[in-house]
């Protein structure tokens, strides 16, 4: 029998060109249409692995881990100073799905900085914030605000430890005045102490103690007063 030969079906030529253009593995600098440039590893035509991205419009640089086209893993993000043109580090730490996520340190333009946990680009979890005036907050965060339990230390040596909500003192807490040798223990609502008990605390070692010590409370037990206040606070929030 005669053998019939059929021509081999070939893919269109542009399919082959497209396959050759697909980026995979370590590549030299690749420029985008808008002028952005990336140098590093690729997988299936996506940034994947170690690499450095430079954005032309802002001059910002990210160097670190990538996962399927997004910053994911550990990396550092810096921007140029508008005056000196020198690069200033903005964030160093973990990334998740192209946003700050996990442990990291963020440096603000005014000199403040935060070190701790992040989620979806916001301070969330446990962290420590150093403010420009010298204050330091260390504790729990939620959606970029102190929320939960935390300690705020002020430049004058006073400090507050207790509950927080939406960035304000809220719930049972203690406010220490080492310079006066006193302690206020009570209940706060939206940064305002609603009730509490003031007692002498380290008065003998205080720098500027009050002229007279506080009198002893004989009619009411301070612990009982605070317990009653806490119960009222809990009932109003249930």
C-alpha positions in Angstrom: 0.0 0.0 0.0 1.2 3.5 -0.7 2.3 5.4 2.4 0.7 8.8 2.7 2.8 11.5 4.4 0.9 14.4 5.9 2.8 17.6 6.6 3.7 18.1 10.2 1.5 20.6 11.9 3.6 23.5 13.2 2.6 26.1 15.7 2.4 29.6 14.3 5.8 31.3 14.5 4.7 33.9 17.0 4.0 31.1 19.5 7.7 30.2 19.4 8.7 33.8 19.7 6.5 34.2 22.7 8.1 31.1 24.4 11.5 32.5 23.8 10.5 35.8 25.3 9.2 34.2 28.5 11.5 35.1 31.3 12.6 32.3 33.7 15.6 32.1 36.0 18.2 34.8 36.6 18.1 37.7 34.1 19.9 40.9 33.5 18.0 44.2 33.9 14.6 44.2 32.2 12.9 47.5 31.5 9.2 48.1 31.5 7.4 50.4 29.1 7.0 53.1 31.8 10.8 53.0 32.5 10.7 50.9 35.7 13.5 48.4 35.8 14.0 45.0 37.5 17.1 42.9 37.9 16.9 39.4 39.3 15.1 36.0 39.2 12.0 35.1 37.2 9.6 32.2 37.0 7.0 31.8 34.3 7.5 35.4 33.2 6.9 36.7 36.8 9.4 38.2 39.3 10.1 35.3 41.6 13.1 34.8 43.9 15.7 37.4 44.6 15.6 40.7 42.8 15.8 44.5 42.8 13.1 46.8 41.4 13.6 50.5 40.7 10.6 52.7 40.0 11.4 55.5 37.5 8.6 57.9 38.6 9.6 58.0 42.3 13.1 56.6 42.3 12.2 54.2 45.0 14.1 50.9 45.3 13.0 47.5 46.6 15.6 44.8 47.0 14.6 41.4 48.4 12.3 38.4 47.9 9.6 38.1 45.3 6.8 35.6 44.8 4.9 35.3 41.6 5.3 39.0 40.7 4.8 40.5 44.2 7.1 41.4 47.1 6.9 38.5 49.4 9.5 37.4 52.0 12.2 39.6 53.3 13.2 42.9 51.7 14.2 46.5 52.0 12.4 49.5 50.6 14.2 52.9 50.2 13.4 56.3 48.6 15.6 59.2 47.6 15.6 62.3 49.7 14.1 65.2 47.6 16.9 67.6 48.6 20.1 65.6 49.0 19.0 62.8 46.6 20.6 60.3 48.9 18.6 57.2 49.6 16.7 56.9 52.9 15.6 53.5 54.2 11.8 53.4 54.7 11.1 49.8 55.6 13.2 46.7 56.3 11.5 43.4 57.1 8.9 40.9 56.0 6.4 41.3 53.2 3.2 39.4 52.3 1.4 39.7 49.0 3.2 43.0 48.1 2.4 44.6 51.6 4.2 44.9 54.9 3.4 41.7 56.8 5.2 40.0 59.7 8.2 41.5 61.6 9.7 44.7 60.3 11.0 48.2 61.0 9.5 51.3 59.5 11.2 54.7 59.5 9.0 57.8 59.3 10.1 61.1 57.6 9.9 63.0 60.9 12.4 60.7 62.6 9.9 58.4 64.3 10.2 54.7 63.9 8.3 51.5 64.6 9.6 48.0 65.1 7.3 45.1 65.4 4.5 43.2 63.7 2.5 44.2 60.6 -0.6 42.9 58.8 -1.9 44.1 55.4 0.5 47.1 55.5 -0.6 48.3 59.0 0.9 48.0 62.4 -0.9 45.0 64.0 0.2 42.6 66.7 3.0 43.4 69.1 5.3 46.4 68.5 7.3 49.3 69.8 6.8 52.9 68.6 9.5 55.6 69.1 7.8 59.1 68.8 9.5 62.3 67.9 9.0 63.9 71.4 10.8 61.0 73.0 7.8 59.0 74.1 7.8 55.3 73.6 4.8 53.0 73.3 5.3 49.3 73.6 2.4 46.8 73.4 -0.4 45.6 71.3 -1.6 47.2 68.0 -4.6 46.8 65.7 -5.1 48.5 62.4 -2.3 51.0 63.0 -3.4 52.0 66.5 -2.5 51.0 70.0 -5.1 48.5 70.9 -5.1 46.0 73.8 -2.5 46.1 76.6 0.5 48.4 76.4 2.9 50.8 78.2 3.5 54.4 77.2 6.6 56.0 78.6 6.9 59.8 78.5 10.1 61.9 78.3 9.5 63.3 81.8 9.7 59.8 83.3 6.0 59.3 83.9 4.4 56.2 82.4 1.0 54.6 81.9 0.4 50.8 81.7 -3.0 49.3 81.0 -5.7 49.1 78.4 -5.9 50.8 75.0 -8.5 51.2 72.3 -8.2 53.0 69.0 -5.0 54.7 70.1 -6.4 56.0 73.4 -6.1 54.8 77.0 -9.2 52.7 77.6 -10.1 50.3 80.4 -8.3 49.5 83.7 -4.8 51.1 83.9 -2.1 52.6 86.1 -0.5 56.0 85.7 2.8 56.4 87.5 4.2 59.8 88.6 7.8 59.0 89.8 8.6 62.7 90.1 5.7 63.2 92.5 5.9 59.8 94.1 2.3 59.0 93.3 0.3 56.5 91.4 -3.2 56.8 89.9 -5.0 53.4 89.4 -8.3 53.5 87.8 -10.5 53.2 84.7 -10.0 55.2 81.5 -12.4 55.9 78.7 -11.2 57.4 75.5 -8.0 58.8 77.2 -9.9 60.3 80.2 -9.6 58.8 83.7 -13.2 58.3 84.8 -12.6 57.0 88.3 -9.7 55.8 90.3 -7.6 55.9 93.4 -4.4 58.1 93.9 -1.8 56.6 96.4 1.7 57.5 97.4 4.2 55.5 95.4 7.9 55.7 96.1 7.4 59.1 97.8 10.7 58.9 99.7 12.7 58.7 96.4 10.6 61.2 94.4 12.4 64.2 92.9 9.6 66.7 93.7 7.1 65.0 96.1 3.9 66.7 97.1 4.2 68.9 100.2 2.1 66.5 102.3 1.6 62.8 102.0 -1.9 61.5 101.0 -4.0 60.6 104.0 -4.9 57.0 104.6 -8.4 56.0 103.4 -10.2 54.5 106.3 -13.8 54.4 105.2 -13.3 52.6 102.0 -10.9 50.0 100.8 -9.1 51.2 97.6 -9.0 47.7 96.2 -12.8 47.3 96.8 -13.4 50.7 95.1 -11.4 49.7 92.0 -13.0 46.3 91.9 -16.5 47.9 91.9 -15.4 50.3 89.2 -14.0 47.5 87.0 -17.3 45.6 87.4 -19.2 48.7 86.3 -16.9 49.1 83.3 -17.2 45.5 82.2 -21.0 45.6 82.5 -21.2 48.7 80.4 -19.2 47.0 77.6 -21.1 43.7 77.5 
